[in-house]
Amino acid sequence: MGDGVTWSTEMDFRHLDDDWRFSLIGLDHASDTPWSAEQWSQALADQRVWVWGGIDSRDATLVSLAVLARLPFDAELQRLEVRPDWRRLGIARRMLNELCHEASKWGSERLLLEVRAGNEAALALYRQMGFVEDGRRRHYYPPARNATDGIREREDAVLMSRHP
Ligand SMILES: CC(C)(COP(=O)(O)OP(=O)(O)OC[C@H]1O[C@@H](n2cnc3c(N)ncnc32)[C@H](O)[C@@H]1OP(=O)(O)O)[C@@H](O)C(=O)NCCC(=O)NCCS
């Protein structure tokens, strides 16, 4: 980030349309289970899906992304990512607050998500933001491709929710 500025003055959060597809694919590509180009196209074309991101207004690059799907009664957080050089600055926390606000406007009863059992950063974030664990899907995820400990086993999915 640099320049001694705080991100809040340099970040522009906005709804993202298909013009942002390649930027979304690029940022998402580094995640453990990236979506295919086809999945991104479908999400961007779906009226029930809100694709939202943070843009560095100095160079118009995508710094963070979130995908929130409107279900009949609930909302589901399908993606949340912050570019590595912008992490631990409160961006995900800020985005989750906005996502809750959006789900509340939709009248959603709960905001649902699922996360790898080994994703300590995300689990800490969600717990801090008031999400509670509802259950687990055993061995749901394929081994994390970024695993650094040499252990490549399937991982449980932790199912979490909170009221928006
Ligand atoms: C998880 C992720 C979205 C967090 O984004 P972020 O902008 O760095 O998070 P924030 O700065 O808003 O952190 C908020 C809180 O989350 C927790 N947290 C975030 N990153 C953490 C880490 N690496 N280790 C431990 N706690 C962490 C902390 O409680 C933090 O509060 P604090 O900084 O006051 O201690 C980011 O690490 C990321 O993009 N990871 C890869 C993609 C991913 O795992 N997405 C979630 C899929 S379910």
Ligand as a Chemical Component Dictionary entry (heavy atoms), coordinates in Angstrom:
data_LIG
# 
_chem_comp.id                   LIG 
_chem_comp.type                 NON-POLYMER 
_chem_comp.pdbx_formal_charge   0 
_chem_comp.three_letter_code    LIG 
# 
loop_
_chem_comp_atom.comp_id 
_chem_comp_atom.atom_id 
_chem_comp_atom.alt_atom_id 
_chem_comp_atom.type_symbol 
_chem_comp_atom.charge 
_chem_comp_atom.model_Cartn_x 
_chem_comp_atom.model_Cartn_y 
_chem_comp_atom.model_Cartn_z 
_chem_comp_atom.pdbx_ordinal 
LIG C1  C1  C 0 -9.409  -14.098 5.243  1  
LIG C2  C2  C 0 -9.151  -12.751 4.571  2  
LIG C3  C3  C 0 -10.340 -12.428 3.663  3  
LIG C4  C4  C 0 -9.023  -11.673 5.662  4  
LIG O1  O1  O 0 -8.885  -10.402 5.001  5  
LIG P1  P1  P 0 -8.214  -9.142  5.747  6  
LIG O2  O2  O 0 -8.657  -7.905  5.022  7  
LIG O3  O3  O 0 -6.764  -9.366  5.885  8  
LIG O4  O4  O 0 -8.898  -9.208  7.186  9  
LIG P2  P2  P 0 -9.027  -7.986  8.217  10 
LIG O5  O5  O 0 -7.803  -7.147  8.155  11 
LIG O6  O6  O 0 -10.343 -7.316  8.021  12 
LIG O7  O7  O 0 -9.012  -8.772  9.598  13 
LIG C5  C5  C 0 -10.087 -8.735  10.523 14 
LIG C6  C6  C 0 -9.817  -9.743  11.617 15 
LIG O8  O8  O 0 -9.748  -11.069 11.066 16 
LIG C7  C7  C 0 -8.747  -11.832 11.787 17 
LIG N1  N1  N 0 -7.642  -12.153 10.871 18 
LIG C8  C8  C 0 -7.474  -11.734 9.600  19 
LIG N2  N2  N 0 -6.366  -12.282 9.073  20 
LIG C9  C9  C 0 -5.821  -13.062 10.036 21 
LIG C10 C10 C 0 -4.660  -13.890 10.093 22 
LIG N3  N3  N 0 -3.833  -14.020 9.027  23 
LIG N4  N4  N 0 -4.405  -14.556 11.227 24 
LIG C11 C11 C 0 -5.229  -14.451 12.292 25 
LIG N5  N5  N 0 -6.344  -13.658 12.321 26 
LIG C12 C12 C 0 -6.637  -12.994 11.189 27 
LIG C13 C13 C 0 -8.251  -10.933 12.889 28 
LIG O9  O9  O 0 -9.114  -11.153 14.006 29 
LIG C14 C14 C 0 -8.476  -9.553  12.290 30 
LIG O10 O10 O 0 -8.594  -8.549  13.258 31 
LIG P3  P3  P 0 -7.269  -7.777  13.782 32 
LIG O11 O11 O 0 -6.422  -7.452  12.576 33 
LIG O12 O12 O 0 -7.820  -6.588  14.475 34 
LIG O13 O13 O 0 -6.572  -8.757  14.678 35 
LIG C15 C15 C 0 -7.826  -12.784 3.758  36 
LIG O14 O14 O 0 -6.804  -13.319 4.558  37 
LIG C16 C16 C 0 -7.888  -13.564 2.459  38 
LIG O15 O15 O 0 -8.252  -13.023 1.416  39 
LIG N6  N6  N 0 -7.551  -14.880 2.527  40 
LIG C17 C17 C 0 -7.567  -15.736 1.323  41 
LIG C18 C18 C 0 -8.981  -16.009 0.860  42 
LIG C19 C19 C 0 -9.817  -16.617 1.940  43 
LIG O16 O16 O 0 -9.372  -17.449 2.712  44 
LIG N7  N7  N 0 -11.099 -16.186 1.982  45 
LIG C20 C20 C 0 -12.079 -16.718 2.896  46 
LIG C21 C21 C 0 -12.694 -17.914 2.268  47 
LIG S1  S1  S 0 -14.015 -18.566 3.289  48 
# 
loop_
_chem_comp_bond.comp_id 
_chem_comp_bond.atom_id_1 
_chem_comp_bond.atom_id_2 
_chem_comp_bond.value_order 
_chem_comp_bond.pdbx_ordinal 
LIG C1  C2  SING 1  
LIG C2  C3  SING 2  
LIG C2  C4  SING 3  
LIG C2  C15 SING 4  
LIG C4  O1  SING 5  
LIG O1  P1  SING 6  
LIG P1  O2  DOUB 7  
LIG P1  O3  SING 8  
LIG P1  O4  SING 9  
LIG O4  P2  SING 10 
LIG P2  O5  DOUB 11 
LIG P2  O6  SING 12 
LIG P2  O7  SING 13 
LIG O7  C5  SING 14 
LIG C5  C6  SING 15 
LIG C6  O8  SING 16 
LIG C6  C14 SING 17 
LIG O8  C7  SING 18 
LIG C7  N1  SING 19 
LIG C7  C13 SING 20 
LIG N1  C8  SING 21 
LIG N1  C12 SING 22 
LIG C8  N2  DOUB 23 
LIG N2  C9  SING 24 
LIG C9  C10 SING 25 
LIG C9  C12 DOUB 26 
LIG C10 N3  SING 27 
LIG C10 N4  DOUB 28 
LIG N4  C11 SING 29 
LIG C11 N5  DOUB 30 
LIG N5  C12 SING 31 
LIG C13 O9  SING 32 
LIG C13 C14 SING 33 
LIG C14 O10 SING 34 
LIG O10 P3  SING 35 
LIG P3  O11 DOUB 36 
LIG P3  O12 SING 37 
LIG P3  O13 SING 38 
LIG C15 O14 SING 39 
LIG C15 C16 SING 40 
LIG C16 O15 DOUB 41 
LIG C16 N6  SING 42 
LIG N6  C17 SING 43 
LIG C17 C18 SING 44 
LIG C18 C19 SING 45 
LIG C19 O16 DOUB 46 
LIG C19 N7  SING 47 
LIG N7  C20 SING 48 
LIG C20 C21 SING 49 
LIG C21 S1  SING 50 
# 
